[in-house]
Each structure stands twice: as C-alpha cells, then as structure tokens.
Amino acid sequence: MSNLQQVSVPRRVRIVGVLLASVALAACSRPTRNQIMHGGGDADRGKVAIQTYGCGACHSIPGIAGAHGQVGPPLDHWSKRVYIAGEVPNTEDFLIRWIEVPEATEPKTAMPMLGVTEGSARDIAAYLYSIR
C-alpha cells in the first residue's frame, strides 16, 4: 500500500486541497502581458520610466498618457521593427544601449542622452517589446 492509501480520507482531502491551492496560486502569479520580462526588464516598470524620463515629449507611444510627440518616430509596433535608428538590428541588447547612450549607436542622432539607468533602459525596452 502506498503512503497516500494509508492516510485517512479527511487527511487525504486536506493534502489534495493544499496541492490544488498551490497550483491555483502558482497560476495566479504568472506574469501578465505587460509584466513579461525582456532582457531583465519589466514592462510595467518600463511604462512608468517612459513617463518619468519624458519620452512622450518627442515620441508617440501607445499606452502612455500624453505621449503624442512628433519630434522622434512613433514607437508603435516596436517588436516588429527590424532596425534601431536605421543603424543596428532591433535586438534587446542594442535597444537597451540605444536608450542609455543613443550617440554610441548614432553619433549625429537628435535623441538626447537623458541619463537613463541600465535598469530603467531594460524596463523601457521590455515595455516597447510588449507593444504589438
């Protein structure tokens, strides 16, 4: 007889209940679409960082209140783009570097260096890649 077969019915019910509750709680903790991690970043934090650094002053960015800038390109459908600044492939590493130090990728860029930390750049990248 297995250990579970030897356990009384009420105890078995409690054990099964605990297991089911554990599975249910694990499912609840799965990230939502905006919490998907990209390059170590979090899209929800990225949304806040985009607002904090004022990216919407130059770019129109879906999902960001007041982000209707016309100076820089619109950032919609970011995950489908092939290049960043027309210079480098659209990869997480290049995007994070671009957000941190744009002139390292394109020395004559109009995009200002805003002092974005690496962590915030990762979060912003995660948000941009969550835009479909």
Summary of the structure (lengths in Angstrom):
residues: 132
radius of gyration: 22.2
end to end distance: 54.3
largest distance: 75.8
contacts: 362
relative contact order: 0.18
helix: 53%
strand: 8%
